[in-house]
Amino acid sequence: MRNARLILVRSELGAGTRGASLGVDALKIAAIDLESDYFRRHEVIEVVDENWLLLEKVKFKYAKRIRGIIKIYERLAKAVSKVIKKDQLFPIVLAGDHSTAGGTIAGIKSAFPEEILGVIWIDAHADLHSPFTTPSGNMHGMPLATALAEDNLEVQSNELDEKTIELWEKLKLSGGVSPKINYRDLIYIGVRDTESQEDHLIAKNKVKNISTKELRQKGVEEIIAESFDYLAHCDRIYVSFDVDSLDPKISTGTGTPVPNGLRAKEARELMVGLCSNPKVCCFEIVEINPTLDTENSMAETAFMILDAATDAALNAKP
């Protein structure tokens, strides 16, 4: 049986709406309200954030607070790499905004640079922008582009200064490997809110995107089997769960809610099924924002999913 290590990342540098840094503590409060000893039962590792930069003037319009995000990537990558290299340890990343997921991927890849890493990205958004294409400059829309080393210059819409380009190149090289994944190693589940630049990449690279409608038509069990069949060539698989993949009817407690998302029961069944596979080496939950919530309902929903997924991951049979 594996043991979990909780890696807490309270950074919200990549988001456009404030409050995601409080998501980790919202999960802790949810655990208390649900009378769970989850956070006492599992060892915790804290990653130092750079949220003080939120008080500073933005210096890079198309890559907001990228200097701080580079530091978070480095710290998170080291923490994930250290945990995942140890036999029978399973890293669970509880983060603020989704920008830091690039650091998680960097950590896994730096630990096993010769292995093929698969990514199951459960999200309302594709997160494929680069500074060359971003409409907002918010870096929680860019983590997969960093992992894929994708600039998307074919549909470039922004002119960048030399310093922004230099910092972006440094971010893509986090973990010492670039690219860390290929498009064939990626599956989207629930992605439904994209910009034209992202649509260009998804179509060009034939990225597999399983919609909420398809999941309901086929059933969660079949989608899980289909996902692992598609990623059968991968040595390890990382699952990233953005709570905005859930339908806003469940809760508005996230910065960028999008209609027609997953139901809580579907998400729980999906996460449990995915994490039951021994190839899954890391699980992550992001984008809980209690400042936008009512009575911490999003965190409670996310915690129940987290608790069940953790049990599945720790009891996964080889």
VENQUIFEN-V733205 format. One record per backbone hydrogen bond with DSSP energy under -0.5 kcal/mol. CO is the residue of the C=O (numbers start at 1). NH is the residue of the N-H. If there is no record, write none. Layout:
BEGIN
co:nh
CO:NH
CO:NH
END
This chain:
BEGIN
co:nh
3:90
4:43
5:7
5:92
6:8
6:45
7:94
8:47
9:96
11:97
12:15
14:140
17:20
19:22
20:23
22:26
23:27
24:28
25:29
26:30
27:31
28:32
29:33
30:34
31:36
32:35
37:40
37:41
38:42
43:6
45:8
46:48
47:10
50:53
51:54
52:55
53:56
59:61
60:63
63:66
65:69
66:70
67:71
68:72
69:73
70:74
71:75
72:76
73:77
74:78
75:79
76:80
77:81
78:82
79:83
80:84
81:85
83:86
86:89
88:3
89:91
90:5
91:93
91:283
92:7
92:94
93:95
93:285
94:9
96:287
97:100
98:101
99:102
100:103
100:104
101:105
102:106
103:107
104:108
105:109
106:110
107:111
108:112
112:115
115:117
116:118
116:235
116:236
118:238
119:121
119:187
120:122
120:240
121:123
121:189
122:242
124:192
124:193
127:144
127:145
130:133
130:134
132:157
132:158
137:64
138:141
139:142
141:129
142:146
143:147
144:148
145:149
145:150
147:180
147:181
149:151
152:155
153:156
158:160
161:165
162:166
163:167
164:168
165:169
166:170
167:171
168:172
169:173
171:174
173:176
174:177
182:185
183:186
185:119
186:208
187:121
188:210
189:123
195:199
196:200
197:201
198:202
199:203
200:204
201:205
202:207
203:206
208:188
209:211
210:190
211:215
212:216
213:217
214:218
215:219
219:223
220:224
221:225
222:226
223:227
224:228
225:229
226:230
227:231
229:232
231:234
236:118
237:281
237:282
238:120
238:240
239:241
239:284
240:122
240:242
241:243
241:286
242:245
243:246
245:262
247:250
247:251
252:254
253:289
254:257
262:247
263:267
264:268
265:269
266:270
267:271
268:272
269:273
270:274
271:275
272:276
274:277
277:280
279:237
281:91
282:239
283:93
284:241
285:95
286:243
287:289
289:292
290:293
294:297
296:300
297:301
298:302
299:303
300:304
301:305
302:306
303:307
304:308
305:309
306:310
307:311
308:312
309:313
310:314
311:315
313:316
314:2
END
